[in-house]
Amino acid sequence: MGRTSDARNKILEAARTLIEQRGYSALGVAEICAAAGVPKGSFYHFFASKQALALTVIDEHWAAQRQQWSELLGSGRPPLERLRDLFAATEDFQRAGRQQAGLVVGCLFGNLAAELSNQVPEIRDRLQEIFEAQIDMIEKVVVEARDTGQAAPAVDAREAARSIVAQIEGRVLLAKLLDDPAQLGTLWQNSVSNYLGMPNAGRASLTSVD
């Protein structure tokens, strides 16, 4: 049982790495198995198809990311500090990926959305669910910020959260294009100034938060 589970994990890890580096469409099952160091028969023991594997990679990546987001956004720190913690963690993740892979790999979800949104409806629908869940999580923080005077009273929390998620994805994409994680450094000030309507508070928090 232990070896069986290990083979599945090896396939998932190899698939995630290859998808991040090369995309989904160009990959074949044989290449994934070779990278994982498992026989092709093992692949079909766990996954009915390459699409089924991709959906599992997406789900497992989201489970790990959702846990991190929940810890960061659900901490006892003030809402704007929690949001800044999320941005810092996003930049740290891209820096760590660059050190490991030799280049900025970007966001698995954003990469797949750009590549497959018009080709594989099942993957598109799952990615939509994940992005909506991200928006839900950030919206709660924006509502709390608004209720405590850390965001402008007129801020539409849902639209602000949607814009923040879109900004994260856009900045990660730019970081990937330029191979430069520093492109994520503007997330904080842009969000506070442009989406939460508190430019002065944003500047003050930027200098006071450790």
VOPAGU-2260 file (C-alpha; in pm, 1 decimal, decimal comma):
REM VOPAGU-2260
SITE   aa  ch    i         X         Y         Z
SITE  MET   A    0       0,0       0,0       0,0
SITE  GLY   A    1     285,5     236,4      83,7
SITE  ARG   A    2     453,2     179,9    -254,2
SITE  THR   A    3     120,2     225,3    -432,9
SITE  SER   A    4      62,8     559,4    -262,7
SITE  ASP   A    5     420,7     661,4    -339,6
SITE  ALA   A    6     370,7     594,2    -710,5
SITE  ARG   A    7      59,1     811,1    -716,0
SITE  ASN   A    8     239,7    1092,9    -539,1
SITE  LYS   A    9     532,9    1069,1    -779,5
SITE  ILE   A   10     297,4    1095,9   -1076,9
SITE  LEU   A   11     121,4    1397,0    -927,2
SITE  GLU   A   12     445,7    1574,1    -843,4
SITE  ALA   A   13     594,7    1509,2   -1185,7
SITE  ALA   A   14     276,0    1624,2   -1357,6
SITE  ARG   A   15     256,2    1944,0   -1154,2
SITE  THR   A   16     619,8    2030,1   -1226,2
SITE  LEU   A   17     587,5    1958,5   -1598,1
SITE  ILE   A   18     261,4    2149,7   -1629,3
SITE  GLU   A   19     416,1    2451,1   -1454,3
SITE  GLN   A   20     722,0    2444,2   -1677,3
SITE  ARG   A   21     576,5    2340,8   -2013,6
SITE  GLY   A   22     199,2    2358,4   -1999,6
SITE  TYR   A   23     -60,6    2086,0   -2030,8
SITE  SER   A   24    -122,1    2033,6   -2401,4
SITE  ALA   A   25     233,6    1936,4   -2498,3
SITE  LEU   A   26     262,5    1669,0   -2230,1
SITE  GLY   A   27     205,7    1300,3   -2287,5
SITE  VAL   A   28     138,7    1024,2   -2039,0
SITE  ALA   A   29     466,3     851,9   -2126,5
SITE  GLU   A   30     666,4    1166,1   -2048,9
SITE  ILE   A   31     490,2    1212,5   -1716,9
SITE  CYS   A   32     557,8     851,8   -1620,0
SITE  ALA   A   33     922,6     881,1   -1722,2
SITE  ALA   A   34     964,7    1193,0   -1509,9
SITE  ALA   A   35     792,5    1019,5   -1218,9
SITE  GLY   A   36     999,6     704,4   -1259,8
SITE  VAL   A   37     694,7     476,7   -1270,1
SITE  PRO   A   38     564,9     235,1   -1537,5
SITE  LYS   A   39     286,0     350,4   -1764,0
SITE  GLY   A   40      55,2      90,9   -1616,9
SITE  SER   A   41      76,7     266,8   -1282,6
SITE  PHE   A   42     -62,4     582,1   -1439,4
SITE  TYR   A   43    -384,5     416,4   -1551,2
SITE  HIS   A   44    -417,3     240,7   -1217,9
SITE  PHE   A   45    -471,6     582,8   -1059,3
SITE  PHE   A   46    -600,0     806,2   -1339,4
SITE  ALA   A   47    -841,7     736,4   -1620,9
SITE  SER   A   48    -683,4     999,0   -1847,3
SITE  LYS   A   49    -441,2    1290,1   -1862,3
SITE  GLN   A   50    -737,1    1521,1   -1801,1
SITE  ALA   A   51    -829,8    1330,5   -1485,9
SITE  LEU   A   52    -471,4    1367,4   -1369,7
SITE  ALA   A   53    -475,6    1742,1   -1439,7
SITE  LEU   A   54    -794,3    1783,4   -1237,6
SITE  THR   A   55    -634,9    1598,2    -947,5
SITE  VAL   A   56    -322,8    1815,8    -969,8
SITE  ILE   A   57    -547,0    2122,5    -961,2
SITE  ASP   A   58    -743,9    1995,3    -661,8
SITE  GLU   A   59    -436,8    1902,1    -458,7
SITE  HIS   A   60    -263,4    2229,6    -538,2
SITE  TRP   A   61    -574,7    2418,2    -433,9
SITE  ALA   A   62    -607,1    2220,0    -109,8
SITE  ALA   A   63    -256,1    2326,7     -10,3
SITE  GLN   A   64    -305,4    2685,3    -124,3
SITE  ARG   A   65    -646,0    2714,5      43,7
SITE  GLN   A   66    -495,6    2602,2     372,2
SITE  GLN   A   67    -222,3    2864,8     344,7
SITE  TRP   A   68    -471,4    3136,3     249,2
SITE  SER   A   69    -699,5    3036,0     537,1
SITE  GLU   A   70    -413,7    3060,6     785,0
SITE  LEU   A   71    -297,2    3397,5     652,7
SITE  LEU   A   72    -636,5    3559,8     603,7
SITE  GLY   A   73    -789,8    3404,5     916,0
SITE  SER   A   74    -518,4    3505,4    1159,1
SITE  GLY   A   75    -584,3    3744,6    1445,7
SITE  ARG   A   76    -393,8    4027,1    1279,3
SITE  PRO   A   77    -576,7    4339,6    1154,9
SITE  PRO   A   78    -740,5    4285,9     813,3
SITE  LEU   A   79    -502,3    4496,9     605,8
SITE  GLU   A   80    -202,8    4325,9     762,3
SITE  ARG   A   81    -352,9    3988,3     674,6
SITE  LEU   A   82    -395,3    4100,4     315,7
SITE  ARG   A   83     -37,0    4217,8     305,0
SITE  ASP   A   84      73,4    3881,8     450,3
SITE  LEU   A   85     -99,9    3708,5     158,8
SITE  PHE   A   86      81,0    3925,6     -95,0
SITE  ALA   A   87     415,2    3862,4      73,3
SITE  ALA   A   88     352,8    3486,8      72,7
SITE  THR   A   89     262,6    3500,1    -297,3
SITE  GLU   A   90     588,3    3676,1    -379,6
SITE  ASP   A   91     784,7    3436,4    -158,4
SITE  PHE   A   92     629,4    3138,8    -340,1
SITE  GLN   A   93     739,2    3272,9    -678,6
SITE  ARG   A   94    1090,2    3346,4    -548,6
SITE  ALA   A   95    1117,0    2993,1    -409,6
SITE  GLY   A   96     993,0    2850,3    -739,8
SITE  ARG   A   97    1253,7    3048,6    -928,0
SITE  GLN   A   98    1530,2    2918,3    -702,6
SITE  GLN   A   99    1412,8    2560,9    -748,9
SITE  ALA   A  100    1325,6    2562,0   -1119,9
SITE  GLY   A  101    1559,4    2835,3   -1244,0
SITE  LEU   A  102    1270,8    3051,4   -1362,2
SITE  VAL   A  103     946,9    3202,4   -1236,0
SITE  VAL   A  104     682,0    2935,4   -1296,6
SITE  GLY   A  105     380,1    3159,0   -1237,0
SITE  CYS   A  106      43,7    3043,9   -1105,7
SITE  LEU   A  107     -65,6    2691,0   -1192,1
SITE  PHE   A  108    -427,3    2802,6   -1207,8
SITE  GLY   A  109    -359,0    3111,3   -1416,0
SITE  ASN   A  110    -134,6    2918,6   -1654,7
SITE  LEU   A  111    -399,7    2652,2   -1711,1
SITE  ALA   A  112    -677,4    2908,4   -1743,3
SITE  ALA   A  113    -487,3    3088,2   -2018,6
SITE  GLU   A  114    -402,8    2764,6   -2197,7
SITE  LEU   A  115    -721,0    2559,2   -2164,3
SITE  SER   A  116   -1018,9    2781,5   -2086,3
SITE  ASN   A  117   -1152,3    2745,7   -2442,3
SITE  GLN   A  118   -1050,9    2381,7   -2484,8
SITE  VAL   A  119   -1134,4    2175,0   -2177,7
SITE  PRO   A  120   -1465,1    2275,6   -2013,7
SITE  GLU   A  121   -1414,6    2053,0   -1709,0
SITE  ILE   A  122   -1084,5    2220,4   -1623,7
SITE  ARG   A  123   -1224,3    2566,6   -1698,3
SITE  ASP   A  124   -1520,9    2505,5   -1466,4
SITE  ARG   A  125   -1298,3    2382,1   -1184,0
SITE  LEU   A  126   -1069,2    2683,0   -1218,0
SITE  GLN   A  127   -1370,5    2913,8   -1208,1
SITE  GLU   A  128   -1476,6    2753,1    -880,3
SITE  ILE   A  129   -1129,7    2803,7    -734,6
SITE  PHE   A  130   -1107,8    3169,1    -836,0
SITE  GLU   A  131   -1453,5    3231,8    -690,2
SITE  ALA   A  132   -1340,7    3067,3    -365,4
SITE  GLN   A  133   -1036,5    3295,5    -357,1
SITE  ILE   A  134   -1262,8    3594,8    -408,3
SITE  ASP   A  135   -1486,9    3474,8    -124,7
SITE  MET   A  136   -1189,9    3454,8     112,0
SITE  ILE   A  137   -1058,8    3801,0      27,5
SITE  GLU   A  138   -1407,4    3951,2      33,1
SITE  LYS   A  139   -1443,0    3859,5     401,3
SITE  VAL   A  140   -1122,2    4046,8     480,1
SITE  VAL   A  141   -1234,6    4349,8     277,3
SITE  VAL   A  142   -1567,6    4357,5     461,9
SITE  GLU   A  143   -1384,6    4350,5     793,5
SITE  ALA   A  144   -1149,3    4625,1     676,8
SITE  ARG   A  145   -1444,5    4837,0     568,2
SITE  ASP   A  146   -1631,4    4777,9     895,2
SITE  THR   A  147   -1328,0    4881,1    1100,8
SITE  GLY   A  148   -1247,4    5191,5     896,2
SITE  GLN   A  149    -947,3    5041,9     715,1
SITE  ALA   A  150   -1126,4    5061,3     380,4
SITE  ALA   A  151   -1348,6    5335,8     242,9
SITE  PRO   A  152   -1716,2    5307,3     349,1
SITE  ALA   A  153   -1836,7    5302,6     -12,1
SITE  VAL   A  154   -1613,8    5012,2    -120,2
SITE  ASP   A  155   -1799,1    4727,9    -291,2
SITE  ALA   A  156   -1634,8    4438,1    -107,4
SITE  ARG   A  157   -1713,3    4179,0    -374,6
SITE  GLU   A  158   -1578,6    4386,8    -660,6
SITE  ALA   A  159   -1274,1    4490,4    -459,3
SITE  ALA   A  160   -1198,5    4124,8    -384,9
SITE  ARG   A  161   -1246,0    4031,6    -749,6
SITE  SER   A  162   -1008,0    4308,9    -854,7
SITE  ILE   A  163    -749,1    4201,1    -598,9
SITE  VAL   A  164    -755,9    3840,4    -722,7
SITE  ALA   A  165    -730,0    3963,4   -1080,6
SITE  GLN   A  166    -436,7    4185,0    -983,3
SITE  ILE   A  167    -258,1    3894,1    -815,7
SITE  GLU   A  168    -299,2    3681,5   -1128,2
SITE  GLY   A  169    -191,0    3963,8   -1356,4
SITE  ARG   A  170     116,9    4046,0   -1153,7
SITE  VAL   A  171     215,6    3679,3   -1128,8
SITE  LEU   A  172     180,9    3652,5   -1505,9
SITE  LEU   A  173     402,0    3959,7   -1551,1
SITE  ALA   A  174     655,9    3813,1   -1308,9
SITE  LYS   A  175     660,3    3496,7   -1517,2
SITE  LEU   A  176     697,2    3688,2   -1843,3
SITE  LEU   A  177     985,4    3897,8   -1709,4
SITE  ASP   A  178    1124,6    3619,7   -1487,7
SITE  ASP   A  179    1118,9    3870,4   -1204,2
SITE  PRO   A  180     934,0    3803,0    -874,8
SITE  ALA   A  181     981,5    4168,2    -778,7
SITE  GLN   A  182     689,2    4248,5   -1010,6
SITE  LEU   A  183     468,2    4137,3    -721,7
SITE  GLY   A  184     597,6    4415,2    -499,1
SITE  THR   A  185     323,4    4658,3    -604,3
SITE  LEU   A  186      32,0    4436,8    -495,4
SITE  TRP   A  187      -1,5    4597,6    -153,5
SITE  GLN   A  188      -8,5    4965,6    -242,8
SITE  ASN   A  189    -216,0    4911,8    -556,1
SITE  SER   A  190    -481,3    4720,3    -363,5
SITE  VAL   A  191    -509,5    4964,3     -75,1
SITE  SER   A  192    -506,8    5271,2    -298,6
SITE  ASN   A  193    -707,4    5151,8    -599,0
SITE  TYR   A  194    -949,3    4895,1    -459,3
SITE  LEU   A  195    -995,0    4981,8     -91,5
SITE  GLY   A  196    -997,1    5357,9    -138,7
SITE  MET   A  197    -748,5    5433,6     140,9
SITE  PRO   A  198    -421,3    5556,8     -15,6
SITE  ASN   A  199    -303,5    5742,8     293,8
SITE  ALA   A  200    -385,1    5451,7     523,4
SITE  GLY   A  201    -203,4    5222,7     282,3
SITE  ARG   A  202     112,2    5427,8     300,0
SITE  ALA   A  203      92,7    5447,6     677,1
SITE  SER   A  204      40,8    5073,5     712,4
SITE  LEU   A  205     322,9    5003,8     472,7
SITE  THR   A  206     568,4    5172,4     703,7
SITE  SER   A  207     424,1    5042,2    1030,5
SITE  VAL   A  208     363,9    4674,6     958,8
SITE  ASP   A  209     659,0    4446,8    1039,9
